């Protein structure tokens, strides 16, 4: 899996990273985004019956749609442009 990231202000600044490299380079941003995502999902799950939300793994759900979640839940000067498999 390759992740292509770009700088928001300078589109010429393009980097291609593996998932492991991405996790290392953007560790703080990812942790922040996962926390925001988890809080948001927990707030939505409060209105659902308990049997529907038992044992949810919000971190795994975050990575299922990594591009959208990273771009929308993190405040970074970089964004994920494309993910190739």
Buried (B, 14 or more C-beta within 10 A) or exposed (E): EEBBBBBEEEEEEEBEBEEEEBEEBBEEBBEBBBBBBBEBBEEEBEEEEEEEBEEEEBEEBBBEEBBEBBBEBBEBEBBBBEBEE
